[in-house]
Structures are given as structure tokens and as C-alpha cells.
Amino acid sequence: MTERIYNFSAGPATLPEPVLKQARDDVWNIAQSGIGILEHSHRGPSFRSVIEAAESHCRELACIPDFYDVLFLTGGASSQFFMVPMNFLGQGQTADYLVTGSWSKKAVKEAKRYGEVHIAASGKDSNFNRIPPTSETRHSKDPRYVHFTSNNTIFGTQWPSEPEIPDGAFLVCDASSDIFSRPIDVSRYGLIYAGAQKNLGCAGVTLVIVRKDLVQSATEDLPTMLQYRTHAKSGSLYNTPPAFPIYVMGEVFKWILDMGGLESMAEHTREKAKLIYEFLGNSKFFAPFADANSASLMNICFNGPDADSEAEFIAAAAKAGFSGLKGHRSVGGMRASIYNAFPREGCEKLVEFMKSFERSR
Ligand SMILES: *Cc1c(COP(=O)(O)O)cnc(C)c1O
């Protein structure tokens, strides 16, 4: 195959074409240095300007206040499941978790190793097809922090806005699958983390935005690499960082800025998702999985009338050049992941295809 096709994969996912083309050039020779991005020393001036630009574009994009550190870490979002409680949850302290799907459950499992975990709300009773409303949330008496997953990649639900939290607690967010798809008021958060391979670039780096006072007050009784302090003090250069993934993330930040920033991303996102959800709402064959108020604009999960027709649809779609539409194995059905870089045209084409598939039944 010589043409690129529509890739609805949930992650690693579609990247912006201008970023891929720039990366192709910079792998060979970056900024006329005569050396490619994969080969530069992480201590040299070429990489230094890459990582500095990535940080400053990130700060510009999300208007990140100076009292936050921006860190580029390894170990995936999954390592943040333990790094957060390791650094911030002392013996006898409680953290509240809002459980809205598989990733929050994994975060809970790791936090339990370090302190008390209180499940303040859970969508389990309705198989995570909705975000629990505030009226169903019961916080513990004095939580150290409240953790939530802003977009549930597997179940296709998304928080419409940040949850309210008790005074004295700070908010922690796993934003791996919707970060920078809409404006974000960073000052409402203690810590935000996101693996890069959904909305920010390629696998290998995790973006962490964290309040400096929290970093300073975190426990020091941890292996050096597992303290946020270490990476904050060294500008994410304590050890060899994931240089290429940081480079790609920086290019994606630049691309989002060129596209008009987060407001503009949000508009594109709403339009793309609307095309698909409107079709699903009118279809007699397909049905959306999530409650309308909780439906994700990033991962659109939907079902057919039965497993056999779903398998038929997925196979026919793959043949027609729509890749990655099979739902996560724990949910079944279909999932169209349409992150920032996924083109609107691909959503239009998918709807056309679904219409003709439905007509053919
Ligand atoms: C993909 C994903 C993760 C896991 O990310 P890794 O980088 O593979 O560890 C965690 N949380 C959410 C919401 C995700 O979508």
C-alpha cells in the first residue's frame, strides 16, 4: 500500500501530517547541524533547543502559570499511577478516586500500595457508560488529593468539566486521551499527566504538569528516578530523556499553535464528533454506547445489533480503508478514535460508509 489510510486507532494514533514530514527531514539532519535528532547528545545545544522549545510551546498553548513545572518523563501514563501516590500519599492519608473506567481502576490499584484509597464515585453499575454526577459523589473527610480520568479511552466517556473537590485537596488528572483537545485552566489542578501517544505525539514520553510547591513538599524517601523533584531540578535531563518522543511532542505543540490553539482544537473536535454522533443518533442499525451527556469527543464507542454484524462491519470497513475501528476487547463493539490530528474528512467518509453499510442490510 502506498497511500495513507484513515487510522481510527486509540493509541498510538494518527499524527499531524506536517509533523510527520518535518520529523522525516529532522531524523536525517536537524536544524542544519549535520546530525539527525536520533543521534544528538542530550547535553548538546541542538537537543537543548528542542527540549526548551517543547516546554515553552507547551506553556504558551495551555497558559501554564510559572508556579508549575513541565516535565517529560518515561514509563508511560501507567507509571504515573504509582508515582503520584508514592510522592504525595503518606501513611494514614487518604486519596479520593473517581472511577470512570479501566484506567482509573488501574490507578486505584497502584495507589492502594501507598495509602488509603476512597472511591468517591464509580460508574461501574452502568458499565461505565456515563460520568457519575456530583450528586452521586461522596468524598472522604480530608483527602490529600482527588484523582480523575478526564477522558475514558476504552468506554468512550469524558468529563464535561473538572469535578468539584473538597477544600484543602488538590486535583490530579490522567488526561492521556484528551489533553489539549480543549482549553484547560491549569490553575485548577495540582498535577496533570498524559502519555504522548494519543493526543501529543508518539509513545515513549509522558507529559507531567505539576505545581512546584507540591514537588517541593513531596517525600524524599524514594529512589531518585521516582521523585518528581529529581526531574524538576534537572529540567527533565537527570538521565538520558526520550529525546525523539520529546522532539515529536514539541512539533505537535507547534502544530496546535499553528492551528489556532486550544479554542480552535475544541471547535474542530466538536464538529468532527458531531458528524458521527448525529449519524448514530438517527441510525436504526448503530447505537452510541455512552450516555449523551457523558459521550467522549475523542473516542466514539458504538454498537451494532449483535456481535456478528459488528464483526462484519469492522471487516468491511477495514477493506474500505478504515483501520482501527474494533472496540477494546473489554467492551466489544466499535470505537472511532478521533484525536486532534485525525482529519475531519475521515469522519465524513466514515459516516458515508456507515450509511451505505446500513442501507445494504
Ligand atoms: C492509554 C492510556 C493510559 C496508559 O498509557 P501508557 O502510556 O500506555 O502507560 C492511561 N490512561 C489513559 C486515560 C489512557 O488512555
The ligand as a Tripos MOL2 file, in Angstrom:
@<TRIPOS>MOLECULE
LIG
   15    15     1     0     0
SMALL
NO_CHARGES

@<TRIPOS>ATOM
      1 C1         -3.5640    4.8700   27.1330 C.3       1 LIG1
      2 C2         -3.9310    5.3610   28.4750 C.ar      1 LIG1
      3 C3         -3.1310    5.0950   29.6060 C.ar      1 LIG1
      4 C4         -1.8980    4.2210   29.5440 C.3       1 LIG1
      5 O1         -0.8750    4.8590   28.9350 O.3       1 LIG1
      6 P1          0.5800    4.1750   28.8110 P.3       1 LIG1
      7 O2          1.3890    5.3050   28.2570 O.co2     1 LIG1
      8 O3          0.4210    3.0100   27.8850 O.co2     1 LIG1
      9 O4          1.0080    3.7700   30.1580 O.co2     1 LIG1
     10 C5         -3.5150    5.6280   30.8120 C.ar      1 LIG1
     11 N1         -4.6110    6.3900   30.9180 N.ar      1 LIG1
     12 C6         -5.4130    6.6670   29.8590 C.ar      1 LIG1
     13 C7         -6.6160    7.5190   30.0410 C.3       1 LIG1
     14 C8         -5.0870    6.1560   28.6100 C.ar      1 LIG1
     15 O5         -5.8770    6.4190   27.5610 O.3       1 LIG1
@<TRIPOS>BOND
     1     1     2 1
     2     2     3 ar
     3     2    14 ar
     4     3     4 1
     5     3    10 ar
     6     4     5 1
     7     5     6 1
     8     6     7 2
     9     6     8 1
    10     6     9 1
    11    10    11 ar
    12    11    12 ar
    13    12    13 1
    14    12    14 ar
    15    14    15 1
@<TRIPOS>SUBSTRUCTURE
     1 LIG1         1 GROUP 0 **** ****
